[in-house]
Amino acid sequence: MQIFRHFPDTPLAPTALAIGNFDGVHLGHQGILKRLSEVSVARSLSPSLLTFEPHPREFFTPDNAPARLTSIREKLELFADHGVAQCYICHFDAAFAAMSAETFTHEVLRHSLDTRCVLVGEDFRFGAKRAGTTHDLQQAGIVVENLPDVQVDGIRVSSTAARQALAAGNLAQAKRLLGRDYSISGHVVHGDKLGRELGYPTANVQMQHDNPPLTGIYAVKLGGLQSGELSGVASLGVRPTMKQDGKPTLEVHLFDFDQNIYGQHVQVKFLKKIRDEAKFPNLESLKQQIALDEQAARIYFLNEAK
């Protein structure tokens, strides 16, 4: 997949284009991407996608922006898995926010991308003050496909619903909405080595955003290493026993594992919530709880293997 952080002066090829934030790349998004592939083949167009970074709500209301389900890298990997040939990452800033629907349609879609067909969700609006509609695209000679909402167990699949399930610790529901186990990817970085001092060394996974959609203690699988997926227990939170006003930190203790994996890019799959994050009166109490958390995670994996 080719990745562009600017719009080309001349089109690479006539395109079928999916437009959206695609946070989480959930089942609804996957339906759009599947249809994008079908339309591209039927019309001999290049399957392309336009997304925004940062999320528009992070630009307009940064203090009230929703938790990110996926980093830009995670989204790009999922787009590639679903057959997108070109992805255009639009830097969402004041200039883009002020761009009129007419300018976006003619200068970006028609002139830069040679867009012949656009695929969007049911509530799609675009341009300054969200003034543009799919009717404006059709007036410009672009074929528009509005993809219907997807429902799972009577619930509309959306990024919001996935965030709510994760915040509630309902990983099974989140998996149904996303079509996969929820995961966070990042490089393993050096931490303060407290886990090693307590007898539970951890891999500290660097997150791209400080507002994760879930917190707590979890049974997890860590992938991305040559040895394949490894079982472990993870803590995701601000570590209240150790710090006040700390930033969210993702730490993974892998079972029966003692190798140097600093610098490697890994994926942490969240499989079962064990408990909420808590503040303990001292390090000995914390160490005792970590032992219980490890035991609970090991029991989970033993039961899953049966």
C-alpha positions in Angstrom: 0.0 0.0 0.0 1.3 3.5 -0.9 0.9 6.1 1.8 0.7 9.8 1.0 0.7 12.8 3.4 -0.2 15.3 0.7 -2.4 15.4 -2.3 -0.6 14.9 -5.6 -0.5 17.6 -8.3 -1.8 15.1 -10.8 -3.8 11.9 -10.2 -1.9 8.6 -10.0 -4.9 6.7 -11.5 -8.7 7.0 -11.5 -9.9 6.1 -8.0 -12.7 4.6 -6.0 -12.3 6.4 -2.6 -13.5 5.6 0.9 -13.5 8.7 3.2 -13.6 8.7 7.0 -11.8 8.6 10.3 -12.0 4.8 10.5 -11.0 4.8 14.2 -10.9 1.1 15.2 -11.5 -0.2 11.7 -14.5 -2.0 13.1 -17.0 -4.2 11.3 -18.8 -1.2 9.8 -15.6 0.1 8.4 -14.6 -3.3 7.2 -17.9 -3.4 5.2 -16.9 -0.2 3.5 -13.5 -1.5 2.7 -14.9 -4.8 1.3 -17.3 -2.8 -0.9 -14.4 -0.6 -2.0 -12.5 -3.6 -3.3 -15.6 -4.8 -5.1 -16.3 -1.5 -6.8 -12.7 -1.0 -7.7 -12.6 -4.3 -9.6 -16.0 -3.7 -11.2 -15.1 -0.2 -12.4 -11.4 -0.7 -13.0 -10.5 1.9 -10.4 -7.7 2.1 -7.8 -9.0 1.2 -4.3 -8.0 4.3 -2.3 -8.8 5.8 1.1 -8.7 9.2 2.6 -8.5 9.6 6.4 -7.6 12.4 8.8 -4.9 13.0 11.3 -5.5 14.2 13.9 -9.1 13.2 14.4 -11.2 16.3 13.7 -12.6 16.2 17.3 -9.0 16.3 18.6 -8.6 19.5 16.6 -11.9 21.2 17.5 -12.3 20.0 21.1 -9.0 18.5 22.3 -10.1 18.4 26.0 -13.2 16.4 25.1 -11.9 14.3 22.2 -12.8 10.6 22.4 -10.2 8.0 23.3 -8.3 6.6 20.3 -9.0 3.0 19.4 -6.2 2.8 16.9 -3.0 4.8 16.2 -2.4 5.9 12.7 0.1 3.1 12.2 -2.4 0.5 13.4 -5.0 1.9 11.0 -2.6 1.8 8.1 -1.8 -1.8 8.8 -5.5 -2.7 8.9 -6.2 -0.8 5.7 -3.4 -2.7 3.9 -4.8 -6.0 5.2 -8.2 -5.1 3.5 -6.7 -4.4 0.1 -6.4 -0.6 0.0 -3.8 0.4 -2.6 -3.3 4.1 -1.8 -4.0 5.8 1.5 -4.1 9.6 1.7 -3.5 11.0 5.2 -5.0 14.5 5.4 -3.5 16.7 8.1 -6.5 18.2 9.8 -5.7 21.7 10.7 -7.3 25.2 10.6 -6.8 25.6 6.8 -8.4 22.2 6.0 -11.2 22.8 8.5 -12.0 26.0 6.6 -12.0 24.5 3.2 -15.4 24.7 1.5 -17.2 21.7 0.3 -17.0 23.0 -3.3 -13.2 23.4 -3.0 -12.7 20.0 -1.5 -14.9 18.4 -4.2 -13.2 20.0 -7.2 -9.6 20.5 -6.1 -9.0 17.4 -4.0 -11.4 14.8 -5.2 -11.7 15.6 -8.9 -8.3 17.4 -9.6 -5.8 15.6 -7.3 -7.3 12.2 -7.0 -9.5 11.8 -10.1 -12.2 10.3 -7.9 -14.9 8.5 -9.9 -16.7 6.8 -7.0 -16.9 7.7 -3.3 -17.9 5.2 -0.5 -19.1 6.7 2.8 -21.2 5.9 5.8 -24.7 7.0 6.3 -24.0 10.2 8.2 -21.3 11.5 5.9 -20.9 15.3 5.7 -17.8 17.3 4.6 -16.3 20.7 4.1 -16.3 23.8 6.3 -19.1 23.6 8.9 -20.0 20.1 7.5 -22.0 21.9 4.8 -21.3 19.4 2.0 -23.5 16.4 1.3 -23.4 13.4 -1.0 -25.7 15.4 -3.3 -22.9 17.8 -3.9 -20.6 15.0 -4.9 -23.2 13.6 -7.3 -23.6 17.1 -8.8 -19.9 17.0 -9.6 -20.2 13.8 -11.5 -19.0 11.5 -8.8 -20.8 8.2 -8.1 -21.7 7.9 -4.4 -22.4 4.7 -2.5 -23.8 5.2 1.0 -23.1 2.0 3.0 -25.7 1.1 5.6 -25.0 0.8 9.2 -23.9 -2.7 10.5 -25.6 -4.1 13.6 -24.4 -6.8 15.9 -26.8 -8.3 18.4 -29.2 -5.4 17.7 -26.4 -2.8 18.4 -25.2 -0.4 15.8 -21.5 -1.0 15.2 -19.6 2.2 15.8 -16.4 3.5 17.2 -18.4 4.9 20.1 -20.0 1.5 20.9 -16.5 -0.1 20.8 -15.1 2.5 23.2 -18.0 2.0 25.6 -17.5 -1.8 25.6 -13.8 -1.4 26.3 -14.3 1.2 29.1 -16.8 -1.2 30.7 -14.2 -4.1 30.5 -16.5 -6.0 28.2 -13.8 -7.3 25.9 -16.1 -10.0 24.3 -18.5 -7.3 23.2 -15.7 -5.1 21.9 -14.4 -8.1 19.9 -17.9 -8.6 18.3 -17.9 -5.0 17.2 -14.3 -4.9 16.0 -14.3 -8.3 14.4 -11.0 -9.1 16.3 -9.5 -8.9 19.8 -8.7 -5.3 20.8 -5.0 -4.6 20.7 -2.4 -1.9 21.2 0.8 -1.8 19.3 4.1 0.0 20.0 7.8 -0.3 20.6 9.2 -1.8 23.8 11.0 1.0 25.7 12.9 1.3 29.0 10.8 2.0 32.1 11.8 2.5 35.7 12.6 -1.2 36.3 10.3 -1.4 39.3 8.7 -4.6 38.0 12.1 -6.3 37.9 12.8 -5.2 41.5 9.4 -6.7 42.6 10.2 -10.0 40.8 7.9 -9.4 37.8 9.9 -7.9 35.0 7.7 -6.1 32.4 7.9 -5.0 28.8 6.9 -1.4 28.6 5.0 -0.8 25.4 5.1 2.8 24.2 1.6 4.1 23.3 1.0 6.8 20.7 -1.8 8.5 22.7 -2.3 9.3 26.4 -6.0 8.6 26.4 -6.5 4.8 26.0 -10.0 3.4 25.8 -9.5 1.0 28.6 -7.6 0.7 31.9 -7.0 -2.0 34.4 -5.3 -5.4 34.7 -5.7 -7.9 31.9 -4.8 -11.4 30.6 -3.0 -10.7 27.3 -1.2 -12.2 24.4 1.9 -10.4 23.1 2.8 -10.8 19.4 5.4 -9.5 17.0 8.3 -11.5 18.3 10.0 -14.3 16.4 8.9 -16.7 19.1 5.2 -16.1 18.2 2.5 -15.0 20.6 3.3 -15.2 24.3 0.9 -15.2 27.2 1.1 -12.7 30.0 -0.6 -10.2 32.3 -0.7 -6.5 31.6 -1.3 -3.4 33.5 -2.7 -0.3 31.7 -3.1 2.8 33.7 -1.5 5.6 35.7 0.1 3.4 38.4 -1.5 5.3 41.3 0.6 3.4 43.9 3.8 4.8 42.4 2.9 8.2 41.0 0.4 11.0 41.3 -0.9 12.4 38.0 1.1 9.9 36.0 0.5 9.3 32.3 -1.1 6.0 31.2 1.5 3.3 30.9 1.2 -0.2 29.3 3.3 -2.8 31.1 3.3 -6.5 30.2 4.7 -9.3 32.3 5.3 -12.3 30.1 5.1 -15.8 31.7 8.3 -17.8 31.8 10.1 -15.3 29.6 13.5 -13.6 30.1 14.8 -12.1 26.9 15.9 -8.6 25.9 13.2 -7.2 23.5 13.9 -3.5 23.9 13.2 -1.6 20.6 11.0 -4.3 19.1 7.5 -3.4 17.8 4.9 -5.6 19.5 1.2 -6.0 19.6 -0.7 -6.5 22.9 -4.0 -8.3 22.6 -6.4 -7.8 25.5 -8.3 -11.0 26.2 -9.8 -10.9 29.7 -10.1 -8.2 32.3 -8.9 -9.3 35.7 -9.6 -6.2 37.8 -9.6 -2.4 37.8 -6.5 -0.4 38.6 -6.1 0.3 42.4 -3.8 2.2 44.7 -2.0 0.1 47.4 -0.6 1.3 50.7 2.9 0.0 50.0 5.1 -2.0 47.6 4.6 -5.3 49.5 0.8 -5.1 49.1 1.3 -4.3 45.4 3.7 -7.3 45.0 1.1 -9.6 46.6 -1.6 -8.4 44.3 0.6 -8.8 41.3 1.1 -12.4 42.3 -2.7 -12.9 42.4 -3.1 -11.2 39.1 -0.6 -13.5 37.5 -2.3 -16.5 39.0 -5.7 -15.3 37.6 -4.2 -14.8 34.1 -2.6 -18.2 34.1 -5.9 -19.8 35.2 -7.6 -18.0 32.3 -5.2 -19.4 29.8 -5.4 -22.9 31.2 -9.2 -22.8 30.9 -9.0 -21.4 27.4 -6.7 -24.3 26.4 -9.2 -27.0 27.5 
